[in-house]
Amino acid sequence: MDRTIAIIVSEPGPLPGQSNRSSGNFSTEWFGGAHRMLVEVTVDGQVDESVIFNIAEDRSGNDSTKASDVRHNTELSYIESNSLYICKTRCPSNKNFTVTIKPYQ
């Protein structure tokens, strides 16, 4: 049984007072290891392949983009950080969506 790396609920657009950020911070750091990650995206519990977003790292000064144009079934190299967030979201349904990041072999 695989452990989930992270589950994030994101707004369909920027949070109040933000220009790009649509979620709070989440961590992958606790998971450890050089794994690959698989992204699942759902809206109202159903897979949604139309949602596209970036993953950035919250840093002092300029935040850095760690993954661009992420969507359901995107495979990523393991990103180790305790301050990642969802940003630059394109969500046609204009509903909150859930991102589940799982290890991928």
C-alpha positions in Angstrom: 0.0 0.0 0.0 1.5 3.3 -1.1 1.5 6.3 1.2 0.1 9.6 -0.1 2.7 12.3 -0.2 0.2 15.3 -0.1 -3.4 16.2 -0.5 -4.1 19.8 -1.3 -7.5 21.6 -1.8 -7.0 24.6 -4.1 -9.2 27.5 -5.0 -9.9 27.8 -8.8 -8.2 31.2 -8.9 -5.9 33.4 -6.7 -6.5 33.7 -3.0 -7.5 37.1 -1.7 -4.6 39.5 -1.9 -2.5 37.2 -4.1 -1.7 37.5 -7.8 -1.1 33.8 -8.5 -1.3 31.6 -5.4 -4.5 29.6 -5.1 -3.6 27.2 -2.2 -1.9 27.3 1.2 1.6 25.8 1.6 2.0 22.0 1.6 5.0 19.8 2.3 6.6 16.8 0.5 9.7 17.0 2.7 8.6 14.5 5.3 8.2 11.7 2.6 12.0 11.7 1.8 13.8 9.8 -1.0 14.3 10.2 -4.7 10.8 9.1 -5.8 8.8 10.1 -8.7 5.4 11.6 -8.0 2.0 11.1 -9.8 -0.6 13.9 -9.6 -4.3 13.2 -9.4 -6.8 16.1 -9.8 -10.5 15.8 -8.8 -13.4 18.3 -8.7 -16.4 17.2 -6.6 -14.8 13.8 -6.3 -14.5 13.1 -10.0 -11.3 13.1 -12.1 -10.9 16.4 -13.9 -8.4 16.6 -16.8 -9.2 20.2 -17.7 -7.6 21.7 -14.5 -4.0 23.0 -15.2 -1.7 24.6 -12.6 1.9 25.3 -11.6 3.6 24.2 -8.4 5.9 26.9 -6.8 8.1 27.1 -3.7 7.4 29.8 -1.2 10.8 31.5 -0.6 12.0 34.8 0.8 12.2 37.1 -2.2 11.2 35.5 -5.5 9.3 32.2 -5.4 10.6 29.6 -7.8 8.4 27.5 -10.1 9.0 23.8 -9.5 6.6 22.3 -12.0 4.6 23.9 -14.9 1.4 22.9 -16.7 0.6 20.2 -14.2 -2.7 18.3 -14.7 -4.3 14.9 -13.8 -1.9 12.0 -14.4 1.2 14.3 -14.6 4.4 12.4 -13.5 6.9 14.6 -11.8 10.4 14.2 -10.4 10.3 14.2 -6.6 10.2 17.8 -5.3 11.5 18.0 -1.7 10.2 21.1 0.1 8.1 22.0 3.1 6.7 25.2 1.4 5.1 24.3 -1.9 1.9 25.8 -3.2 -0.5 25.7 -6.2 -0.5 28.7 -8.5 -1.3 30.1 -11.9 -4.5 27.9 -11.9 -6.7 27.4 -15.0 -9.9 25.7 -13.8 -12.8 25.8 -16.3 -15.4 24.6 -13.8 -14.4 27.6 -11.5 -14.8 25.2 -8.5 -12.3 24.2 -5.8 -10.3 21.2 -6.8 -8.3 18.5 -4.9 -4.7 17.6 -5.8 -3.4 14.3 -4.6 0.3 13.6 -5.0 1.3 9.9 -4.7 4.6 8.1 -5.1 5.1 6.7 -8.6 7.5 3.9 -9.5 
